[in-house]
Amino acid sequence: QVQLVESGGGLVQPGGSRRLSCTASGIIFSLYDMGWYRQAPGKQRELVASIRSGGSTNYVDSVRGRFTISRDNAKNTVYLQMNSLKPEDTAVYYCNAKKGAYANYWGQGTQVTVSS
């Protein structure tokens, strides 16, 4: 049974930082491309950052330079370090694991609220 468990969400002030974690079980983590998505109320889910199994990364323009995605294959965990947070970063953040055309798994999501 595949599980992706996110943690680290919460309330943070504008300009603050937060680190999200997603720990996977039931998959050979090192073989999977991992991603962080987010969905704000009334908006479509969007890919925020991704890291390939080989380590290459990609970011949506709105977070480039502020967010950093990383992975620790020994811990089956992917991280999203979020700095200089803005109110528009408020969303539910979801972890995703993907391999090939058919293996695609989601976590349950963790709420990040940026507000003073």
Secondary structure, 3 states (H helix, E strand, C coil): CCEEEEECCEEECCCCCEEEEEEEECCCHHHCEEEEEEECCCCCCEEEEEECCCCCEEECCCCECCEEEEEEHHHCEEEEEECCCCHHHCEEEEEEEEECCCEEEECCCEEEEECC
